């Protein structure tokens, strides 16, 4: 299994090839989309991409955790975490890809 990371440059190159915008316009388009998505998540909105999945921000309460090495109890501060729920189509597509 190859360990390839999909980058912003890969996305803008795909937009360049598929849509026909210039490379600079493609890069700007990808950047604007990612900025818009992250701004919505920072504002606490849910981002749903049809046939892909849903990104959302969840508030986690403070809790007591334990250091696995020492066993010492420590307080874990409340925080916001980003979650992703893939759509059924995406789950099926990934599962079908594993069969190859």
Biopython code that builds the backbone (N, CA, C, O; Angstrom):
import numpy as np
from Bio.PDB.StructureBuilder import StructureBuilder

atoms = [
    (1, "UNK", "N", (0.847, -1.174, 0.000)),
    (1, "UNK", "CA", (0.000, 0.000, 0.000)),
    (1, "UNK", "C", (0.891, 1.236, 0.000)),
    (1, "UNK", "O", (1.759, 1.376, 0.862)),
    (2, "UNK", "N", (0.683, 2.126, -0.956)),
    (2, "UNK", "CA", (1.482, 3.337, -1.022)),
    (2, "UNK", "C", (0.926, 4.377, -0.065)),
    (2, "UNK", "O", (-0.285, 4.507, 0.110)),
    (3, "UNK", "N", (1.829, 5.103, 0.540)),
    (3, "UNK", "CA", (1.438, 6.135, 1.500)),
    (3, "UNK", "C", (1.500, 7.495, 0.813)),
    (3, "UNK", "O", (2.489, 8.214, 0.960)),
    (4, "UNK", "N", (0.476, 7.852, 0.078)),
    (4, "UNK", "CA", (0.407, 9.122, -0.648)),
    (4, "UNK", "C", (-0.515, 10.055, 0.113)),
    (4, "UNK", "O", (-1.588, 9.652, 0.562)),
    (5, "UNK", "N", (-0.104, 11.275, 0.254)),
    (5, "UNK", "CA", (-0.915, 12.298, 0.899)),
    (5, "UNK", "C", (-1.481, 13.217, -0.166)),
    (5, "UNK", "O", (-0.747, 13.701, -1.028)),
    (6, "UNK", "N", (-2.773, 13.456, -0.113)),
    (6, "UNK", "CA", (-3.418, 14.384, -1.026)),
    (6, "UNK", "C", (-3.206, 15.799, -0.497)),
    (6, "UNK", "O", (-3.588, 16.103, 0.633)),
    (7, "UNK", "N", (-2.603, 16.656, -1.302)),
    (7, "UNK", "CA", (-2.266, 18.004, -0.865)),
    (7, "UNK", "C", (-3.130, 19.046, -1.575)),
    (7, "UNK", "O", (-3.872, 18.728, -2.504)),
    (8, "UNK", "N", (-3.019, 20.286, -1.125)),
    (8, "UNK", "CA", (-3.720, 21.399, -1.779)),
    (8, "UNK", "C", (-3.279, 21.508, -3.229)),
    (8, "UNK", "O", (-4.089, 21.787, -4.112)),
    (9, "UNK", "N", (-1.996, 21.289, -3.469)),
    (9, "UNK", "CA", (-1.477, 21.370, -4.828)),
    (9, "UNK", "C", (-2.114, 20.281, -5.708)),
    (9, "UNK", "O", (-2.440, 20.534, -6.868)),
    (10, "UNK", "N", (-2.288, 19.084, -5.162)),
    (10, "UNK", "CA", (-2.949, 18.008, -5.907)),
    (10, "UNK", "C", (-4.384, 18.392, -6.259)),
    (10, "UNK", "O", (-4.845, 18.149, -7.374)),
    (11, "UNK", "N", (-5.079, 18.989, -5.306)),
    (11, "UNK", "CA", (-6.454, 19.411, -5.558)),
    (11, "UNK", "C", (-6.519, 20.505, -6.618)),
    (11, "UNK", "O", (-7.357, 20.453, -7.518)),
    (12, "UNK", "N", (-5.637, 21.490, -6.511)),
    (12, "UNK", "CA", (-5.663, 22.573, -7.495)),
    (12, "UNK", "C", (-5.256, 22.069, -8.873)),
    (12, "UNK", "O", (-5.755, 22.565, -9.883)),
    (13, "UNK", "N", (-4.364, 21.099, -8.930)),
    (13, "UNK", "CA", (-3.974, 20.509, -10.215)),
    (13, "UNK", "C", (-5.150, 19.751, -10.831)),
    (13, "UNK", "O", (-5.342, 19.788, -12.046)),
    (14, "UNK", "N", (-5.933, 19.068, -10.002)),
    (14, "UNK", "CA", (-7.118, 18.363, -10.503)),
    (14, "UNK", "C", (-8.148, 19.355, -11.032)),
    (14, "UNK", "O", (-8.765, 19.113, -12.070)),
    (15, "UNK", "N", (-8.340, 20.470, -10.326)),
    (15, "UNK", "CA", (-9.265, 21.499, -10.804)),
    (15, "UNK", "C", (-8.760, 22.074, -12.125)),
    (15, "UNK", "O", (-9.545, 22.308, -13.044)),
    (16, "UNK", "N", (-7.463, 22.299, -12.219)),
    (16, "UNK", "CA", (-6.860, 22.813, -13.452)),
    (16, "UNK", "C", (-7.140, 21.871, -14.625)),
    (16, "UNK", "O", (-7.531, 22.316, -15.704)),
    (17, "UNK", "N", (-6.938, 20.573, -14.409)),
    (17, "UNK", "CA", (-7.147, 19.596, -15.485)),
    (17, "UNK", "C", (-8.613, 19.416, -15.839)),
    (17, "UNK", "O", (-8.960, 19.359, -17.019)),
    (18, "UNK", "N", (-9.483, 19.326, -14.831)),
    (18, "UNK", "CA", (-10.892, 18.992, -15.055)),
    (18, "UNK", "C", (-11.737, 20.197, -15.485)),
    (18, "UNK", "O", (-12.605, 20.068, -16.348)),
    (19, "UNK", "N", (-11.486, 21.358, -14.890)),
    (19, "UNK", "CA", (-12.335, 22.519, -15.123)),
    (19, "UNK", "C", (-11.765, 23.419, -16.210)),
    (19, "UNK", "O", (-12.512, 24.040, -16.966)),
    (20, "UNK", "N", (-10.453, 23.486, -16.285)),
    (20, "UNK", "CA", (-9.849, 24.309, -17.313)),
    (20, "UNK", "C", (-9.495, 25.707, -16.870)),
    (20, "UNK", "O", (-9.153, 26.547, -17.703)),
    (21, "UNK", "N", (-9.567, 25.980, -15.579)),
    (21, "UNK", "CA", (-9.106, 27.281, -15.076)),
    (21, "UNK", "C", (-7.580, 27.306, -15.138)),
    (21, "UNK", "O", (-6.940, 26.264, -15.277)),
    (22, "UNK", "N", (-7.011, 28.485, -15.035)),
    (22, "UNK", "CA", (-5.549, 28.570, -14.993)),
    (22, "UNK", "C", (-5.065, 27.960, -13.672)),
    (22, "UNK", "O", (-5.847, 27.746, -12.746)),
    (23, "UNK", "N", (-3.771, 27.690, -13.612)),
    (23, "UNK", "CA", (-3.226, 27.092, -12.382)),
    (23, "UNK", "C", (-3.415, 28.027, -11.189)),
    (23, "UNK", "O", (-3.741, 27.577, -10.091)),
    (24, "UNK", "N", (-3.210, 29.326, -11.402)),
    (24, "UNK", "CA", (-3.388, 30.293, -10.306)),
    (24, "UNK", "C", (-4.849, 30.370, -9.876)),
    (24, "UNK", "O", (-5.138, 30.394, -8.679)),
    (25, "UNK", "N", (-5.764, 30.409, -10.824)),
    (25, "UNK", "CA", (-7.190, 30.457, -10.493)),
    (25, "UNK", "C", (-7.623, 29.174, -9.784)),
    (25, "UNK", "O", (-8.436, 29.214, -8.861)),
    (26, "UNK", "N", (-7.079, 28.041, -10.215)),
    (26, "UNK", "CA", (-7.402, 26.761, -9.565)),
    (26, "UNK", "C", (-6.911, 26.748, -8.126)),
    (26, "UNK", "O", (-7.627, 26.309, -7.227)),
    (27, "UNK", "N", (-5.698, 27.226, -7.908)),
    (27, "UNK", "CA", (-5.142, 27.279, -6.551)),
    (27, "UNK", "C", (-5.966, 28.221, -5.677)),
    (27, "UNK", "O", (-6.237, 27.916, -4.516)),
    (28, "UNK", "N", (-6.365, 29.373, -6.237)),
    (28, "UNK", "CA", (-7.192, 30.321, -5.482)),
    (28, "UNK", "C", (-8.554, 29.726, -5.140)),
    (28, "UNK", "O", (-9.066, 29.933, -4.040)),
    (29, "UNK", "N", (-9.136, 28.992, -6.073)),
    (29, "UNK", "CA", (-10.442, 28.359, -5.841)),
    (29, "UNK", "C", (-10.353, 27.350, -4.696)),
    (29, "UNK", "O", (-11.185, 27.355, -3.789)),
    (30, "UNK", "N", (-9.351, 26.496, -4.746)),
    (30, "UNK", "CA", (-9.170, 25.495, -3.680)),
    (30, "UNK", "C", (-8.940, 26.188, -2.346)),
    (30, "UNK", "O", (-9.515, 25.794, -1.332)),
    (31, "UNK", "N", (-8.111, 27.205, -2.341)),
    (31, "UNK", "CA", (-7.824, 27.947, -1.100)),
    (31, "UNK", "C", (-9.090, 28.589, -0.544)),
    (31, "UNK", "O", (-9.330, 28.540, 0.662)),
    (32, "UNK", "N", (-9.907, 29.193, -1.416)),
    (32, "UNK", "CA", (-11.156, 29.820, -0.975)),
    (32, "UNK", "C", (-12.134, 28.805, -0.409)),
    (32, "UNK", "O", (-12.797, 29.075, 0.593)),
    (33, "UNK", "N", (-12.230, 27.658, -1.029)),
    (33, "UNK", "CA", (-13.131, 26.611, -0.525)),
    (33, "UNK", "C", (-12.680, 26.146, 0.852)),
    (33, "UNK", "O", (-13.496, 26.042, 1.767)),
    (34, "UNK", "N", (-11.390, 25.865, 1.010)),
    (34, "UNK", "CA", (-10.885, 25.396, 2.304)),
    (34, "UNK", "C", (-11.036, 26.463, 3.385)),
    (34, "UNK", "O", (-11.336, 26.142, 4.535)),
    (35, "UNK", "N", (-10.832, 27.722, 3.027)),
    (35, "UNK", "CA", (-11.013, 28.816, 3.985)),
    (35, "UNK", "C", (-12.473, 28.914, 4.415)),
    (35, "UNK", "O", (-12.773, 29.081, 5.598)),
    (36, "UNK", "N", (-13.375, 28.808, 3.444)),
    (36, "UNK", "CA", (-14.804, 28.875, 3.748)),
    (36, "UNK", "C", (-15.221, 27.713, 4.659)),
    (36, "UNK", "O", (-15.988, 27.912, 5.601)),
    (37, "UNK", "N", (-14.725, 26.508, 4.385)),
    (37, "UNK", "CA", (-15.034, 25.350, 5.233)),
    (37, "UNK", "C", (-14.513, 25.547, 6.654)),
    (37, "UNK", "O", (-15.234, 25.315, 7.625)),
    (38, "UNK", "N", (-13.259, 25.974, 6.770)),
    (38, "UNK", "CA", (-12.692, 26.132, 8.112)),
    (38, "UNK", "C", (-13.351, 27.274, 8.879)),
    (38, "UNK", "O", (-13.528, 27.175, 10.093)),
    (39, "UNK", "N", (-13.721, 28.361, 8.190)),
    (39, "UNK", "CA", (-14.428, 29.458, 8.856)),
    (39, "UNK", "C", (-15.775, 28.998, 9.402)),
    (39, "UNK", "O", (-16.167, 29.382, 10.504)),
    (40, "UNK", "N", (-16.481, 28.178, 8.633)),
    (40, "UNK", "CA", (-17.771, 27.660, 9.087)),
    (40, "UNK", "C", (-17.588, 26.774, 10.317)),
    (40, "UNK", "O", (-18.382, 26.848, 11.255)),
    (41, "UNK", "N", (-16.553, 25.939, 10.324)),
    (41, "UNK", "CA", (-16.303, 25.060, 11.469)),
    (41, "UNK", "C", (-15.905, 25.859, 12.705)),
    (41, "UNK", "O", (-16.332, 25.536, 13.813)),
    (42, "UNK", "N", (-15.097, 26.891, 12.527)),
    (42, "UNK", "CA", (-14.707, 27.742, 13.658)),
    (42, "UNK", "C", (-15.935, 28.405, 14.263)),
    (42, "UNK", "O", (-16.010, 28.594, 15.478)),
    (43, "UNK", "N", (-16.905, 28.762, 13.411)),
    (43, "UNK", "CA", (-18.146, 29.390, 13.879)),
    (43, "UNK", "C", (-19.101, 28.378, 14.511)),
    (43, "UNK", "O", (-20.178, 28.751, 14.976)),
    (44, "UNK", "N", (-18.717, 27.104, 14.530)),
    (44, "UNK", "CA", (-19.552, 26.078, 15.152)),
    (44, "UNK", "C", (-20.599, 25.481, 14.223)),
    (44, "UNK", "O", (-21.471, 24.736, 14.670)),
    (45, "UNK", "N", (-20.521, 25.799, 12.938)),
    (45, "UNK", "CA", (-21.483, 25.260, 11.977)),
    (45, "UNK", "C", (-21.067, 23.853, 11.548)),
    (45, "UNK", "O", (-19.904, 23.466, 11.656)),
    (46, "UNK", "N", (-22.039, 23.113, 11.067)),
    (46, "UNK", "CA", (-21.782, 21.798, 10.519)),
    (46, "UNK", "C", (-21.533, 21.952, 9.026)),
    (46, "UNK", "O", (-22.212, 22.740, 8.368)),
    (47, "UNK", "N", (-20.570, 21.212, 8.477)),
    (47, "UNK", "CA", (-20.276, 21.261, 7.048)),
    (47, "UNK", "C", (-20.598, 19.896, 6.459)),
    (47, "UNK", "O", (-19.946, 18.899, 6.770)),
    (48, "UNK", "N", (-21.614, 19.868, 5.604)),
    (48, "UNK", "CA", (-22.046, 18.617, 4.992)),
    (48, "UNK", "C", (-21.729, 18.655, 3.505)),
    (48, "UNK", "O", (-22.169, 19.556, 2.791)),
    (49, "UNK", "N", (-20.963, 17.670, 3.042)),
    (49, "UNK", "CA", (-20.621, 17.548, 1.628)),
    (49, "UNK", "C", (-21.319, 16.294, 1.119)),
    (49, "UNK", "O", (-20.996, 15.179, 1.528)),
    (50, "UNK", "N", (-22.267, 16.489, 0.232)),
    (50, "UNK", "CA", (-23.086, 15.394, -0.276)),
    (50, "UNK", "C", (-22.215, 14.278, -0.840)),
    (50, "UNK", "O", (-21.243, 14.542, -1.548)),
    (51, "UNK", "N", (-22.558, 13.047, -0.531)),
    (51, "UNK", "CA", (-21.864, 11.830, -0.976)),
    (51, "UNK", "C", (-20.440, 11.718, -0.441)),
    (51, "UNK", "O", (-19.691, 10.845, -0.879)),
    (52, "UNK", "N", (-20.054, 12.575, 0.486)),
    (52, "UNK", "CA", (-18.718, 12.508, 1.075)),
    (52, "UNK", "C", (-18.804, 12.320, 2.585)),
    (52, "UNK", "O", (-18.335, 11.315, 3.120)),
    (53, "UNK", "N", (-19.414, 13.306, 3.279)),
    (53, "UNK", "CA", (-19.537, 13.184, 4.720)),
    (53, "UNK", "C", (-19.832, 14.517, 5.375)),
    (53, "UNK", "O", (-20.047, 15.528, 4.707)),
    (54, "UNK", "N", (-19.836, 14.495, 6.708)),
    (54, "UNK", "CA", (-20.176, 15.672, 7.493)),
    (54, "UNK", "C", (-19.068, 15.969, 8.498)),
    (54, "UNK", "O", (-18.655, 15.102, 9.268)),
    (55, "UNK", "N", (-18.599, 17.209, 8.472)),
    (55, "UNK", "CA", (-17.640, 17.691, 9.460)),
    (55, "UNK", "C", (-18.419, 18.486, 10.500)),
    (55, "UNK", "O", (-19.306, 19.265, 10.153)),
    (56, "UNK", "N", (-18.088, 18.291, 11.773)),
    (56, "UNK", "CA", (-18.734, 19.076, 12.814)),
    (56, "UNK", "C", (-17.760, 19.282, 13.972)),
    (56, "UNK", "O", (-16.773, 18.560, 14.111)),
    (57, "UNK", "N", (-18.057, 20.276, 14.792)),
    (57, "UNK", "CA", (-17.247, 20.585, 15.962)),
    (57, "UNK", "C", (-18.030, 20.154, 17.188)),
    (57, "UNK", "O", (-19.222, 20.437, 17.312)),
    (58, "UNK", "N", (-17.351, 19.469, 18.087)),
    (58, "UNK", "CA", (-17.992, 18.970, 19.295)),
    (58, "UNK", "C", (-17.262, 19.525, 20.513)),
    (58, "UNK", "O", (-16.032, 19.550, 20.557)),
    (59, "UNK", "N", (-18.029, 19.965, 21.488)),
    (59, "UNK", "CA", (-17.441, 20.441, 22.741)),
    (59, "UNK", "C", (-17.317, 19.276, 23.701)),
    (59, "UNK", "O", (-18.293, 18.583, 23.988)),
    (60, "UNK", "N", (-16.104, 19.066, 24.195)),
    (60, "UNK", "CA", (-15.879, 17.994, 25.166)),
    (60, "UNK", "C", (-15.693, 18.630, 26.540)),
    (60, "UNK", "O", (-14.986, 19.627, 26.688)),
    (61, "UNK", "N", (-16.324, 18.051, 27.516)),
    (61, "UNK", "CA", (-16.264, 18.565, 28.881)),
    (61, "UNK", "C", (-14.932, 18.196, 29.535)),
    (61, "UNK", "O", (-14.214, 17.312, 29.069)),
    (62, "UNK", "N", (-14.624, 18.895, 30.623)),
    (62, "UNK", "CA", (-13.439, 18.552, 31.404)),
    (62, "UNK", "C", (-13.650, 17.181, 32.032)),
    (62, "UNK", "O", (-14.766, 16.796, 32.378)),
    (63, "UNK", "N", (-12.536, 16.454, 32.168)),
    (63, "UNK", "CA", (-12.649, 15.128, 32.780)),
    (63, "UNK", "C", (-11.329, 14.782, 33.441)),
    (63, "UNK", "O", (-10.307, 15.434, 33.226)),
    (64, "UNK", "N", (-11.380, 13.748, 34.243)),
    (64, "UNK", "CA", (-10.176, 13.281, 34.912)),
    (64, "UNK", "C", (-9.608, 12.129, 34.092)),
    (64, "UNK", "O", (-10.306, 11.161, 33.788)),
    (65, "UNK", "N", (-8.334, 12.248, 33.742)),
    (65, "UNK", "CA", (-7.644, 11.193, 33.011)),
    (65, "UNK", "C", (-6.534, 10.642, 33.867)),
    (65, "UNK", "O", (-6.279, 11.113, 34.975)),
    (66, "UNK", "N", (-5.883, 9.636, 33.330)),
    (66, "UNK", "CA", (-4.815, 8.997, 34.092)),
    (66, "UNK", "C", (-3.590, 8.836, 33.203)),
    (66, "UNK", "O", (-3.696, 8.370, 32.068)),
    (67, "UNK", "N", (-2.426, 9.223, 33.720)),
    (67, "UNK", "CA", (-1.165, 9.022, 33.017)),
    (67, "UNK", "C", (-0.892, 7.518, 32.986)),
    (67, "UNK", "O", (-0.765, 6.902, 34.044)),
    (68, "UNK", "N", (-0.801, 6.912, 31.797)),
    (68, "UNK", "CA", (-0.634, 5.463, 31.729)),
    (68, "UNK", "C", (0.695, 4.969, 32.304)),
    (68, "UNK", "O", (0.781, 3.825, 32.750)),
    (69, "UNK", "N", (1.733, 5.814, 32.301)),
    (69, "UNK", "CA", (3.028, 5.389, 32.846)),
    (69, "UNK", "C", (3.041, 5.394, 34.364)),
    (69, "UNK", "O", (3.468, 4.433, 35.003)),
    (70, "UNK", "N", (2.558, 6.512, 34.935)),
    (70, "UNK", "CA", (2.672, 6.682, 36.391)),
    (70, "UNK", "C", (1.383, 6.347, 37.138)),
    (70, "UNK", "O", (1.412, 6.090, 38.341)),
    (71, "UNK", "N", (0.261, 6.348, 36.435)),
    (71, "UNK", "CA", (-1.022, 6.121, 37.096)),
    (71, "UNK", "C", (-1.561, 7.367, 37.777)),
    (71, "UNK", "O", (-2.623, 7.319, 38.398)),
    (72, "UNK", "N", (-0.845, 8.485, 37.672)),
    (72, "UNK", "CA", (-1.256, 9.725, 38.318)),
    (72, "UNK", "C", (-2.467, 10.313, 37.603)),
    (72, "UNK", "O", (-2.516, 10.367, 36.374)),
    (73, "UNK", "N", (-3.442, 10.753, 38.393)),
    (73, "UNK", "CA", (-4.639, 11.375, 37.824)),
    (73, "UNK", "C", (-4.339, 12.818, 37.448)),
    (73, "UNK", "O", (-3.689, 13.549, 38.195)),
    (74, "UNK", "N", (-4.825, 13.214, 36.277)),
    (74, "UNK", "CA", (-4.663, 14.592, 35.809)),
    (74, "UNK", "C", (-5.995, 15.060, 35.254)),
    (74, "UNK", "O", (-6.785, 14.262, 34.750)),
    (75, "UNK", "N", (-6.239, 16.370, 35.350)),
    (75, "UNK", "CA", (-7.462, 16.943, 34.799)),
    (75, "UNK", "C", (-7.223, 17.290, 33.339)),
    (75, "UNK", "O", (-6.254, 17.972, 33.004)),
    (76, "UNK", "N", (-8.105, 16.821, 32.480)),
    (76, "UNK", "CA", (-8.052, 17.158, 31.064)),
    (76, "UNK", "C", (-9.032, 18.306, 30.853)),
    (76, "UNK", "O", (-10.221, 18.173, 31.142)),
    (77, "UNK", "N", (-8.538, 19.420, 30.355)),
    (77, "UNK", "CA", (-9.340, 20.634, 30.196)),
    (77, "UNK", "C", (-10.433, 20.454, 29.141)),
    (77, "UNK", "O", (-10.303, 19.627, 28.239)),
    (78, "UNK", "N", (-11.511, 21.234, 29.261)),
    (78, "UNK", "CA", (-12.541, 21.181, 28.212)),
    (78, "UNK", "C", (-11.957, 21.697, 26.900)),
    (78, "UNK", "O", (-11.096, 22.577, 26.887)),
    (79, "UNK", "N", (-12.445, 21.129, 25.799)),
    (79, "UNK", "CA", (-11.906, 21.536, 24.507)),
    (79, "UNK", "C", (-12.912, 21.279, 23.400)),
    (79, "UNK", "O", (-13.905, 20.577, 23.590)),
    (80, "UNK", "N", (-12.637, 21.857, 22.243)),
    (80, "UNK", "CA", (-13.465, 21.625, 21.060)),
    (80, "UNK", "C", (-12.683, 20.698, 20.139)),
    (80, "UNK", "O", (-11.483, 20.880, 19.934)),
    (81, "UNK", "N", (-13.367, 19.706, 19.587)),
    (81, "UNK", "CA", (-12.711, 18.770, 18.681)),
    (81, "UNK", "C", (-13.479, 18.703, 17.364)),
    (81, "UNK", "O", (-14.697, 18.872, 17.326)),
    (82, "UNK", "N", (-12.750, 18.458, 16.303)),
    (82, "UNK", "CA", (-13.333, 18.317, 14.982)),
    (82, "UNK", "C", (-13.653, 16.853, 14.746)),
    (82, "UNK", "O", (-12.806, 15.987, 14.965)),
    (83, "UNK", "N", (-14.875, 16.569, 14.298)),
    (83, "UNK", "CA", (-15.256, 15.196, 13.995)),
    (83, "UNK", "C", (-15.685, 15.105, 12.540)),
    (83, "UNK", "O", (-16.139, 16.084, 11.949)),
    (84, "UNK", "N", (-15.533, 13.915, 11.974)),
    (84, "UNK", "CA", (-15.945, 13.659, 10.598)),
    (84, "UNK", "C", (-16.747, 12.374, 10.577)),
    (84, "UNK", "O", (-16.329, 11.347, 11.113)),
    (85, "UNK", "N", (-17.912, 12.453, 9.943)),
    (85, "UNK", "CA", (-18.757, 11.274, 9.756)),
    (85, "UNK", "C", (-18.903, 11.026, 8.269)),
    (85, "UNK", "O", (-19.563, 11.803, 7.580)),
    (86, "UNK", "N", (-18.301, 9.956, 7.756)),
    (86, "UNK", "CA", (-18.411, 9.694, 6.322)),
    (86, "UNK", "C", (-19.827, 9.283, 5.941)),
    (86, "UNK", "O", (-20.547, 8.682, 6.739)),
    (87, "UNK", "N", (-20.217, 9.613, 4.709)),
    (87, "UNK", "CA", (-21.528, 9.205, 4.215)),
    (87, "UNK", "C", (-21.494, 7.705, 3.932)),
    (87, "UNK", "O", (-20.425, 7.099, 3.861)),
    (88, "UNK", "N", (-22.673, 7.121, 3.773)),
    (88, "UNK", "CA", (-22.751, 5.687, 3.468)),
    (88, "UNK", "C", (-22.082, 5.394, 2.133)),
    (88, "UNK", "O", (-21.438, 4.356, 1.975)),
    (89, "UNK", "N", (-22.229, 6.301, 1.170)),
    (89, "UNK", "CA", (-21.582, 6.110, -0.124)),
    (89, "UNK", "C", (-20.065, 6.083, 0.018)),
    (89, "UNK", "O", (-19.401, 5.261, -0.613)),
    (90, "UNK", "N", (-19.512, 6.969, 0.838)),
    (90, "UNK", "CA", (-18.069, 6.998, 1.049)),
    (90, "UNK", "C", (-17.608, 5.743, 1.780)),
    (90, "UNK", "O", (-16.574, 5.172, 1.436)),
    (91, "UNK", "N", (-18.364, 5.309, 2.784)),
    (91, "UNK", "CA", (-18.014, 4.084, 3.504)),
    (91, "UNK", "C", (-17.977, 2.888, 2.558)),
    (91, "UNK", "O", (-17.056, 2.072, 2.602)),
    (92, "UNK", "N", (-19.009, 2.798, 1.690)),
    (92, "UNK", "CA", (-19.078, 1.694, 0.731)),
    (92, "UNK", "C", (-17.923, 1.760, -0.259)),
    (92, "UNK", "O", (-17.332, 0.733, -0.593)),
    (93, "UNK", "N", (-17.600, 2.955, -0.727)),
    (93, "UNK", "CA", (-16.531, 3.110, -1.696)),
    (93, "UNK", "C", (-15.181, 2.716, -1.097)),
    (93, "UNK", "O", (-14.379, 2.060, -1.761)),
    (94, "UNK", "N", (-14.925, 3.111, 0.151)),
    (94, "UNK", "CA", (-13.681, 2.749, 0.814)),
    (94, "UNK", "C", (-13.633, 1.234, 1.058)),
    (94, "UNK", "O", (-12.591, 0.605, 0.875)),
    (95, "UNK", "N", (-14.756, 0.659, 1.468)),
    (95, "UNK", "CA", (-14.805, -0.781, 1.708)),
    (95, "UNK", "C", (-14.561, -1.550, 0.413)),
    (95, "UNK", "O", (-13.862, -2.563, 0.420)),
    (96, "UNK", "N", (-15.129, -1.081, -0.699)),
    (96, "UNK", "CA", (-14.913, -1.739, -1.988)),
    (96, "UNK", "C", (-13.456, -1.618, -2.422)),
    (96, "UNK", "O", (-12.921, -2.522, -3.065)),
    (97, "UNK", "N", (-12.821, -0.520, -2.078)),
    (97, "UNK", "CA", (-11.413, -0.332, -2.420)),
    (97, "UNK", "C", (-10.508, -1.278, -1.657)),
    (97, "UNK", "O", (-9.436, -1.638, -2.143)),
    (98, "UNK", "N", (-10.929, -1.690, -0.455)),
    (98, "UNK", "CA", (-10.148, -2.630, 0.341)),
    (98, "UNK", "C", (-10.186, -4.038, -0.232)),
    (98, "UNK", "O", (-9.308, -4.847, 0.070)),
    (99, "UNK", "N", (-11.183, -4.346, -1.051)),
    (99, "UNK", "CA", (-11.327, -5.687, -1.599)),
    (99, "UNK", "C", (-10.362, -5.962, -2.745)),
    (99, "UNK", "O", (-10.122, -7.117, -3.098)),
    (100, "UNK", "N", (-9.811, -4.897, -3.325)),
    (100, "UNK", "CA", (-8.913, -5.059, -4.480)),
    (100, "UNK", "C", (-7.621, -5.727, -4.116)),
    (100, "UNK", "O", (-6.766, -5.932, -4.978)),
]
sb = StructureBuilder()
sb.init_structure("model")
sb.init_model(0)
sb.init_chain("A")
sb.init_seg("    ")
for serial, (resi, resn, name, xyz) in enumerate(atoms, 1):
    if name == "N":
        sb.init_residue(resn, " ", resi, " ")
    sb.init_atom(name, np.array(xyz, "f"), 0.0, 1.0, " ", f" {name:<3s}", serial, name[0])
structure = sb.get_structure()
